[in-house]
Amino acid sequence: MAMDAHEIETLIRTALPDAHVEIRDLAGDGDHYAAMVVSSAFTGKTRVAQHKMVYDALKGRMGDQLHALALQTAAPDA
């Protein structure tokens, strides 16, 4: 079962309430997305830690309901 962009955005915003989130469906299949997430929660964290925070927000759906997510993260003004 595929996820829609709104569901991905909602999960991320629930975990990172201040986040600015942009989701793009890369293949039009609801299974391959790109996401840009900017949050102050990322300040001082490595890129790997930032990505883990986003993957944690997806609550185990990566690799199951969501096949691929090209992820870019940043802290504000970074």
C-alpha positions in Angstrom: 0.0 0.0 0.0 1.5 3.3 -1.1 1.5 6.6 0.9 0.4 9.9 -0.4 2.4 13.1 0.0 0.0 14.6 2.5 0.4 11.6 4.8 4.2 11.9 4.7 4.1 15.6 5.4 1.7 15.1 8.3 3.9 12.5 9.9 7.0 14.7 9.6 5.1 17.8 10.9 3.8 15.8 13.9 7.4 14.9 14.9 8.9 18.2 13.9 6.2 20.8 14.4 8.2 23.8 13.2 9.3 22.1 10.0 8.9 23.5 6.6 8.2 20.4 4.4 8.1 20.1 0.7 7.2 16.7 -0.8 7.4 15.8 -4.5 6.2 12.6 -6.1 9.1 11.6 -8.4 7.4 8.9 -10.4 3.7 9.6 -10.1 3.2 6.2 -8.4 2.9 7.2 -4.8 5.9 5.2 -3.9 8.9 7.3 -4.9 9.2 10.8 -3.3 11.7 13.6 -2.7 11.4 15.6 0.5 13.0 18.8 1.6 12.7 19.4 5.4 13.9 22.5 7.2 13.6 22.5 11.0 15.3 24.2 14.0 15.4 20.7 15.6 18.2 19.9 13.1 20.5 22.7 14.5 23.8 21.3 15.5 23.0 17.8 14.3 24.9 15.9 11.6 23.1 15.2 8.3 22.9 11.5 9.2 21.2 12.5 12.5 18.8 14.8 10.7 17.8 12.1 8.3 17.3 9.6 11.1 14.9 12.1 12.8 12.9 12.2 9.6 12.9 8.4 9.1 11.9 8.0 12.8 9.0 10.4 12.1 7.8 8.0 9.4 7.3 5.3 12.1 8.6 2.3 10.2 6.8 3.0 6.9 10.1 3.4 5.0 10.7 0.3 2.9 7.2 -0.9 3.5 4.5 1.6 2.5 7.1 4.0 1.2 9.7 2.5 -1.1 12.0 5.5 -1.8 12.5 8.9 -0.3 15.2 11.2 -1.6 15.8 13.3 1.5 17.3 16.8 1.9 17.4 18.3 5.4 18.6 21.6 6.8 18.4 23.9 9.8 17.0 27.3 9.2 19.6 29.8 7.7 22.0 26.9 7.1 
